[in-house]
Amino acid sequence: MTIVQLEVEGFRNLRGVSLALDPQVNLIYGDNASGKTSLLESIHVLARGRSFKRARSEQLIQRGKRRFVLGARIKVDGHSAWLGMERTAGRTRVRVDGRTAESLSETAWLLPIHAINTESHRLLIGGPRERRSALDWGVFHVEQNYRDRWRRFYQALRQRNAALQAGDSRLARAWEPELVAGAEGVDTSRRVYLETLWPEWHRLMTDWMPELALHWEFHSGWPRNSTLGALLGEARAREIERGHTIYGPHRGDLRFIVEGIDAGQYLSRGQQKLAVIAFWLAQAALTARGGRQRPILLVDDLAAELDVGRRERVLGGLLGMDAQLLLTALTREDLRLISCIPRVFHVEQGSYCKMV
């Protein structure tokens, strides 16, 4: 997948943006608050329906505007597709080649994005939900059936939780076989994915930070020495009091560990960023490996918190991938380590012009 053309109107401070992007490397530079990050954020919203900055939908609409409109021409296996999104304060419309998209997962599949920004370290210091989300998106882009497995589990989970909240033990029990089947499918996919991901991530970490014995521990969301079905039966009375299911993939976590200590507490901010970048690059490599998708990497302000040596290693990893890169920087010199950048754009207060 490659973004050929990007159009943005009324998103944050962006107005009348129309960019013809290079399939390999694109650099967007400009002063702080000029709109560089917003450009990458708009692509993230178009792909996944939400910002990578924890912003609410109404915050993304430009002040004084009623809506924002995003559009992208995507090249897929020699063919092109047009993606469009319109969002008002109370409604979101997504279209693919003129028809209404069945779900946001349709645009997510066409835009296999990985975002690297100043908040990336939150993968280590944030809560389990952030790590589950990162893991699930990674699995989604390499396993075509994962969306159906995930939906099966969460549908059963919602139904069982509703029964628990109503105090209906019999109905909650009736949903348990379906929940267990869905949970085991999700858990198996996550584990297989992580086994494949580990060599890619470990190779980068060994190259970038060989002095650290950094590894991860995956937790399914229930003790692996017990069956999930038995645990649900034993916990049902307590769960009725709480009103929700306490065991399952929705409670899973991927913990990063150094010397037996949580990596978020052990590593410096720069080390945290490097470890997370390695994780995203490993995920992107798996996305590309099957040949079914070409990842799109959104890299915001790489120079922040990385010295020149580490920046050089990361850029080497980025440029060595079969991916479309969109990188932002304060100045062109911040990424002078890239000898040749096919497309360079300058941004100033939401207006873009191509620099030759």
C-alpha positions as a printed Julia matrix, in Angstrom:
356×3 Matrix{Float64}:
   0.0     0.0    0.0
   1.15    3.52  -0.82
  -0.5     6.89  -0.3
  -0.29    8.63  -3.67
  -2.31   11.75  -2.87
  -3.4    13.21   0.47
  -6.02   15.93   0.95
  -6.94   17.58   4.25
  -9.43   20.34   5.02
 -10.57   21.71   8.37
  -8.44   19.32  10.45
  -6.67   21.07  13.35
  -4.96   24.07  11.7
  -4.69   22.46   8.25
  -6.49   24.07   5.35
  -6.5    23.29   1.66
  -3.76   20.66   1.94
  -3.15   18.6   -1.21
   0.08   16.62  -1.33
   1.43   14.26  -3.96
   3.54   11.87  -1.89
   6.58    9.87  -2.87
   6.21    6.09  -2.47
   9.48    5.92  -0.52
  10.55    8.91   1.62
   8.78   12.19   2.4
  10.06   14.91   4.72
   7.78   17.58   6.18
   9.57   20.34   8.09
   8.6    23.61   9.72
   8.36   25.48  13.0
   6.61   24.17  16.08
   2.79   24.44  15.95
   2.87   24.9   12.18
   0.95   21.7   11.43
   3.58   18.99  10.84
   2.27   16.64  13.5
  -1.33   17.39  12.49
  -0.57   16.14   9.0
   0.59   12.75  10.31
  -2.3    12.74  12.77
  -4.81   13.19   9.93
  -3.49   10.04   8.23
  -3.79    8.15  11.53
  -7.39    9.31  11.94
  -8.25    8.32   8.36
  -6.78    4.86   8.92
  -8.05    4.06  12.41
 -10.72    6.61  13.18
  -8.88    8.1   16.13
  -5.92   10.33  16.91
  -2.59    9.16  18.28
  -2.69   12.18  20.63
  -5.67   11.11  22.78
  -7.77   13.92  21.37
 -11.56   13.85  21.28
 -13.25   14.0   17.9
 -14.54   17.54  18.33
 -11.02   18.76  19.17
  -9.83   17.72  15.71
 -12.26   20.02  13.88
 -10.72   23.39  13.1
 -12.05   26.23  15.21
 -14.89   27.97  13.42
 -15.52   24.97  11.15
 -18.39   22.49  11.3
 -16.44   19.54   9.98
 -13.15   18.2    8.7
 -12.68   16.24   5.49
  -9.82   13.8    4.81
  -9.08   12.04   1.55
  -6.34    9.78   0.22
  -5.63    8.06  -3.07
  -4.12    4.66  -2.25
  -2.18    2.47  -4.63
  -2.86   -1.2   -3.93
  -1.3    -3.95  -6.06
  -1.16   -1.71  -9.12
  -4.71   -0.5   -8.63
  -5.9     2.66  -6.89
  -8.6     3.28  -4.31
  -9.96    6.52  -2.88
 -10.59    6.77   0.85
 -12.6     9.61   2.31
 -13.69   10.64   5.79
 -16.0    13.44   6.88
 -16.5    14.14  10.56
 -18.85   16.61  12.2
 -19.45   17.04  15.91
 -21.92   14.17  15.96
 -21.25   12.0   12.92
 -18.47   10.27  11.0
 -18.83    9.15   7.4
 -16.22    6.93   5.76
 -16.27    6.03   2.08
 -14.15    3.78  -0.1
 -14.34    4.43  -3.85
 -17.68    6.18  -3.42
 -19.41    3.54  -1.3
 -19.94    3.66   2.44
 -17.33    1.59   4.28
 -18.71   -1.34   6.25
 -16.39   -0.58   9.16
 -13.24    1.35  10.02
 -11.29   -1.9    9.78
 -11.71   -1.61   6.02
  -9.69    1.62   5.9
  -7.27    0.28   8.5
  -6.49   -2.63   6.19
  -5.85   -0.3    3.27
  -3.65    1.96   5.43
  -1.34   -0.28   7.52
   0.17    2.54   9.54
   2.72    2.54  12.35
   3.17    5.84  14.23
   6.39    6.88  15.95
   6.15   10.14  17.9
   7.07   11.89  21.12
   4.39    9.89  22.95
   5.64    6.5   21.76
   7.27    5.78  25.12
   3.78    5.43  26.58
   3.8     1.88  25.27
   6.14    1.18  28.19
   4.87    3.54  30.87
   1.15    3.48  30.0
  -1.46    0.96  30.99
  -2.17   -2.53  29.62
  -4.86   -1.21  27.28
  -2.28    0.64  25.19
  -0.1    -2.44  24.86
  -3.07   -4.67  24.01
  -4.08   -2.21  21.31
  -0.57   -2.15  19.82
  -0.48   -5.94  19.85
  -3.92   -6.36  18.32
  -3.22   -3.93  15.48
  -0.05   -5.82  14.72
  -1.88   -9.15  14.56
  -4.64   -7.58  12.47
  -2.21   -6.65   9.71
  -0.69  -10.13   9.38
  -3.63  -12.45  10.09
  -6.65  -11.87   7.89
  -9.05  -13.76  10.17
  -8.0   -12.05  13.37
 -10.71   -9.38  13.15
 -13.38  -12.1   13.17
 -11.76  -13.86  16.14
 -11.53  -10.59  18.05
 -15.15   -9.69  17.29
 -16.38  -13.14  18.35
 -14.73  -12.79  21.74
 -15.85   -9.22  22.4
 -19.43   -9.92  21.38
 -19.57  -12.78  23.88
 -17.85  -10.61  26.49
 -20.41   -7.82  26.1
 -23.29  -10.26  26.39
 -21.85  -11.96  29.46
 -21.1    -8.62  31.12
 -24.68   -7.51  30.51
 -25.9   -10.71  32.18
 -23.56  -10.16  35.14
 -24.76   -6.58  35.57
 -28.35   -7.85  35.56
 -27.43  -10.45  38.19
 -28.46  -13.28  35.83
 -26.02  -16.1   36.68
 -27.76  -18.58  34.39
 -27.47  -16.33  31.32
 -23.87  -15.47  32.16
 -23.07  -19.17  32.3
 -24.79  -19.75  28.95
 -22.4   -17.28  27.27
 -19.27  -18.84  28.74
 -18.61  -21.53  26.08
 -18.73  -18.91  23.31
 -16.57  -16.53  25.32
 -13.99  -19.25  25.99
 -13.86  -20.26  22.32
 -13.36  -16.64  21.25
 -10.81  -15.98  24.0
  -8.69  -18.97  23.08
  -8.69  -17.9   19.43
  -7.54  -14.37  20.32
  -4.92  -15.64  22.74
  -3.5   -18.14  20.24
  -3.21  -15.47  17.54
  -1.46  -13.09  19.92
   1.02  -15.73  21.05
   1.86  -16.9   17.53
   2.35  -13.31  16.46
   4.68  -12.52  19.37
   6.76  -15.63  18.68
   7.26  -14.39  15.12
   7.85  -10.8   16.22
  10.47  -11.59  18.85
  13.45  -12.29  16.53
  12.87   -9.02  14.64
  12.62   -6.95  17.82
  15.47   -8.75  19.58
  17.78   -8.24  16.58
  17.17   -4.48  16.63
  17.56   -4.24  20.4
  20.82   -6.2   20.31
  22.14   -3.84  17.64
  20.88   -0.6   19.18
  21.27   -1.26  22.93
  23.47   -4.34  23.39
  24.21   -3.38  26.99
  20.6    -4.09  28.03
  19.04   -7.5   28.58
  15.57   -6.33  27.6
  12.79   -8.86  27.07
   9.03   -9.1   27.31
   6.51  -11.23  29.17
   3.07  -11.88  27.73
   0.12  -12.44  30.06
  -3.03  -13.92  28.57
  -5.42  -12.35  31.06
  -5.9   -15.5   33.1
  -3.54  -17.97  34.86
  -2.25  -20.42  32.25
  -2.18  -23.26  34.79
  -6.0   -23.17  34.85
  -8.6   -23.41  32.11
 -10.53  -20.24  31.38
 -13.87  -22.07  31.53
 -13.19  -23.32  35.05
 -12.03  -19.9   36.21
 -15.18  -18.22  34.87
 -17.35  -20.71  36.72
 -15.47  -20.19  39.98
 -15.52  -16.41  39.7
 -19.13  -15.97  38.55
 -20.53  -14.98  41.97
 -17.79  -12.38  42.5
 -18.24  -11.1   38.96
 -21.95  -10.52  39.52
 -20.99   -8.25  42.44
 -18.52   -6.37  40.26
 -20.64   -6.4   37.1
 -17.92   -7.5   34.7
 -15.79  -10.45  33.58
 -12.42  -10.53  35.34
 -10.64  -13.16  33.23
  -9.95  -13.12  29.51
  -7.89  -11.48  26.73
  -9.38   -8.09  27.65
  -7.19   -8.29  30.77
  -4.05   -9.4   28.93
  -0.78   -7.48  28.91
   2.64   -7.39  27.26
   5.2    -6.31  29.84
   8.72   -5.17  28.96
  11.32   -6.18  31.54
  14.98   -5.27  32.24
  16.88   -7.0   35.05
  13.59   -8.12  36.55
  12.33   -4.52  36.64
   9.58   -2.92  34.58
  11.27   -1.27  31.59
   9.24    1.91  32.02
  10.92    2.45  35.39
  14.39    1.18  34.47
  15.08    2.88  31.14
  15.81    6.52  30.45
  13.39    8.47  28.24
  15.7     8.09  25.23
  16.11    4.35  25.85
  12.36    3.97  26.18
  11.84    5.67  22.85
  14.46    3.5   21.18
  12.91    0.29  22.54
   9.45    1.3   21.34
  10.73    2.35  17.91
  12.32   -1.09  17.61
   8.94   -2.62  18.48
   7.12   -0.6   15.79
   9.78   -1.39  13.18
   9.6    -5.09  14.02
   5.82   -4.93  13.58
   6.2    -3.12  10.26
   8.68   -5.75   9.08
   6.14   -8.49   9.83
   3.43   -6.52   8.03
   5.62   -6.37   4.92
   7.0    -9.88   5.14
   3.93  -11.67   3.85
   3.88   -9.47   0.77
   0.19   -8.66   1.26
   0.7    -5.19   2.71
   3.33   -2.49   2.51
   3.48   -0.54   5.78
   3.24    3.24   6.06
   5.44    4.71   8.79
   4.5     8.06  10.34
   7.6     9.36  12.12
   7.14   12.6   14.05
  10.14   14.6   15.3
  12.66   11.78  15.38
  15.37   14.16  16.58
  13.6    14.67  19.93
  15.35   12.78  22.75
  17.66   10.84  20.42
  21.31   11.74  20.04
  22.92   11.69  16.6
  24.28    8.16  17.01
  20.93    6.63  17.95
  19.16    8.71  15.32
  21.51    7.29  12.7
  20.72    3.73  13.76
  16.98    4.35  13.64
  17.16    6.02  10.24
  19.18    3.09   8.96
  16.43    0.75  10.11
  13.71    2.94   8.6
  15.41    3.33   5.23
  16.17   -0.37   5.04
  12.49   -1.28   5.12
  10.11   -1.74   2.25
   7.76    0.96   3.5
   6.48    4.43   2.72
   7.99    6.94   5.15
   6.58   10.3    6.23
   8.97   12.07   8.57
   8.67   15.46  10.26
  11.43   17.71  11.58
  11.99   21.3   12.64
  14.56   21.79   9.89
  15.92   19.82   6.97
  19.24   19.61   8.8
  17.64   17.53  11.59
  17.53   14.63   9.13
  20.67   15.45   7.19
  21.78   11.85   7.77
  19.46   10.91   4.9
  21.56   11.59   1.82
  18.63   11.86  -0.6
  15.01   12.68   0.22
  12.74   12.38  -2.84
   9.97   14.69  -1.55
  10.4    17.6    0.83
   7.52   19.78   2.01
   7.65   22.94   4.06
   4.74   23.8    6.33
   3.88   27.21   7.67
   0.69   27.77   9.64
  -1.2    24.96   7.95
  -0.2    25.85   4.38
   2.1    23.53   2.45
   4.41   24.06  -0.47
   6.68   21.54  -2.1
  10.39   22.28  -1.9
  12.51   21.13  -4.85
